[in-house]
């Protein structure tokens, strides 16, 4: 009886993978990973050059998305079917061998694998290896503390309704905004409405060789960064806080 | 001219240190770390057995705290003096050698080293190595996703005023409460007032050999966990969210 080992790979730099993840990836005989059709996939890219010779690869390609709206019930059904199908395939494979599922960041923090994790409960043994979340890599790329002392840190998805974004952006010391992509214009507008655009950073491909760190306000409107996170640093609510 | 390398060690399990941190720690000739007087110190404990023979150690001991209230102006002055002093000592040492400062979790996320980081700017070259934050280790110890889909995640310090804690606990999907220690009774009371005590977990010494994972409501009032974080999991605001 095999296991499924969901391996958090960290933010992108393979050197920031945990010692355990490094060992698991190099020893893997079967690896699965999510990717968009026609792309190598971010998780697979991180382990480039680390996989053993003869490893079996199982790319889990998201259903085609060009013809159907992302937020339609039809796409949700398609996606549920996709997760169901891969649940069956991984459960079947794990009867005989160990499968390593490659996951960017930390699997338990907004990770796509959780859709399979929920479905696989009770059917197969699952081990999860923690990783440095993508946002941590991004604030390390800026090189300043994201939060200090009594700061409140809020992690928001760019997919949230505009009014909610503004209210939460006004109401937190440190901010992390994920799922930026097509929501970037909205994120910029809501940060401006909350009076925080001037302090916002955009980090694209944080910790990767082609990373970009820029003030969000300096970015051209037409610029469409890929794999990006927006950050606003807390200032430390007290100075010289007691540790 | 040497450098100061502030090395994030992750949540506690040395196997969850990054590949880079592992290399930096094993190669270090001079290591500094914070600790409370009379204790080995959490950062130093994580690297036990990894340091090279003949390494020079610089324990940075916090000023005595038993006689002065933690939140008094006098203690704040004492602490500022302590950080000033170590800034001078590390800057002087780094003229000749590389110093590795050992830090639990991720240095940029509420890390004590940031008090020195701010003071050392422009005086000496500083490199920071990202780590898995303590909270990530803790939610991995529970073994369930902390946040999914469009969940909002809020990180709160137990030191915040009671009314603010209640309001923020009501107002977020996923919750992480740090700086628990002497604030645990207040945290329990505020979670109850926010209607979330039943869903709260306490993780003590997450990822360490003697870790404890318990429902906060099941803990005896007199129990005083050490090095603990409180978690409330988000439920995933949408199901089958688009990745």
Interface residues (C-beta under 8 A of the other chain):
Chain A: X10 X11 X14 X15 X16 X17 X18 X19 X20 X22 X34 X62 X70 X71 X75 X76 X79 X80 X83 X106 X107 X108 X109 X110 X111 X112 X114 X115 X117 X128 X130 X131 X132 X133 X136 X137 X139 X140 X143 X144 X145 X146 X147 X148 X149 X150 X151 X152 X153 X154 X155 X156 X157 X159 X160 X168 X172 X207 X239 X240 X242 X243
Chain B: X10 X11 X14 X15 X16 X17 X18 X19 X20 X22 X34 X62 X70 X71 X75 X76 X79 X80 X83 X106 X107 X108 X109 X110 X111 X112 X114 X115 X117 X128 X130 X131 X132 X133 X136 X137 X139 X140 X143 X144 X145 X146 X147 X148 X149 X150 X151 X152 X153 X154 X155 X156 X157 X159 X160 X168 X172 X207 X239 X240 X242 X243
